[in-house]
Amino acid sequence: MAYHSHRDPYLAADLTFTNDKITWVHDGETLEVMMSWEKPIMAKMAELTVSEGDKVLECGFGMGILSDEIQKRNPGHHTIVESHPQVIVKARAWAVGKSNVKIIEGDWIDLKDVPGRFNAILMDTYCDGDLHRTFNWFCRNKGHHNCKVSWWNFSGGTTSAFMKLNWEDVEFTEVTGLDAPENSYYNRNNYYVPVKTLPRTPATYGVLLSSNISISNTETMHIRKVYGDTVLLVCSDPSNPNLEIQDVSGKSVMFKCKGVYSINDGLLVMTGGNNMIVKRGGTWVDKKANELVVGDMLYKSDNTEVEITKIEFDSSDTVYDMFKVNIDNNYFVNNILIRKGEDHA
Ligand SMILES: C[S@@+](CC[C@H](N)C(=O)[O-])C[C@H]1O[C@@H](n2cnc3c(N)ncnc32)[C@H](O)[C@@H]1O
């Protein structure tokens, strides 16, 4: 949890709820958390990001204005995460009878370890020290292919890299004619809704992102091109090989790490805990990458084997973009069989 000077007093504060705003008092000053004049902004945010049937993550319930706008668009699932105890009560009351809504109490950042990805992620929190530090990374791990992300644009403009959370290709849509009474956070009569469409992201487990990945016996594609296709060539048992293509949509996680194993000069680059399946002493056995030894045989998608002749550990500060996939099958990276990752350390 990152530090924001107002965060703890805000969470402990007794909020005042009226028809047109939520306020609290800090150091003798009344501060607005949310106001109803923002409704056209919230409506545009939902319009630009949410399609019927989507899995939506909304961070910060506030007055529920954005929540209503999201609901109008018939999402398949609508998860709302809210941290203030009084707002949580409001959110729970609002959610009664809405079967596609799930309220999660706490900080959005804590969802980082919860499985599941979203088609739209809408961020509108308050006193949030994690936003600029981690939201970009969070979305890469929680967004589906082409996930639409939007957030509060405090800047009033379209150029601040800080406001854009260091993303490129943020698209802005202007909302005009706003009627904001004087307040402590935004006093313009126009606003630019930011939307970032996340790049298509893939699948896999502890293996270097830039590896090639097999999609058929003969064809190899660069992993970045495979993102959109969300398929992997899989094989449950190399001693009785039956290769098939599996859709791995929504089962992928990308992450960064240092300290990786390189096999045969980069044929495979993996975390030490990555699951492998190798032939040792004539038998296919399960091993972690850090248990492999020279002489182990790797299984190739053309039904041949390749011997491990070199294992190196890169202990430098180089940061690698890794990916992992959680499926009930073994799969190929660079035409080499990787063991399914559900019991990955
Ligand atoms: C500006 S309001 C949201 C307004 C909302 N979009 C609406 O349409 O009414 C911000 C909300 O985020 C909540 N919040 C602040 N930090 C949070 C966090 N880290 N995780 C989840 N909710 C948070 C606040 O309690 C507050 O309810």
The ligand as an ORCA input file, in Angstrom:
! r2SCAN-3c Opt
* xyz 0 1
  C     -14.666      9.797     -6.576
  S     -15.425      8.538     -5.696
  C     -16.023      7.482     -6.954
  C     -17.195      8.065     -7.649
  C     -17.916      7.132     -8.558
  N     -17.220      6.945     -9.800
  C     -19.319      7.614     -8.836
  O     -19.708      7.647    -10.023
  O     -20.057      7.942     -7.914
  C     -14.060      7.653     -5.068
  C     -14.410      6.382     -4.306
  O     -13.254      5.554     -4.256
  C     -13.160      4.973     -2.987
  N     -11.762      4.565     -2.803
  C     -10.699      5.342     -2.473
  N      -9.558      4.632     -2.496
  C      -9.902      3.363     -2.847
  C      -9.158      2.184     -3.053
  N      -7.833      2.145     -2.904
  N      -9.814      1.050     -3.407
  C     -11.173      1.082     -3.561
  N     -11.925      2.185     -3.389
  C     -11.313      3.318     -3.048
  C     -13.648      6.075     -2.086
  O     -14.027      5.604     -0.820
  C     -14.800      6.623     -2.875
  O     -15.994      5.956     -2.595
*
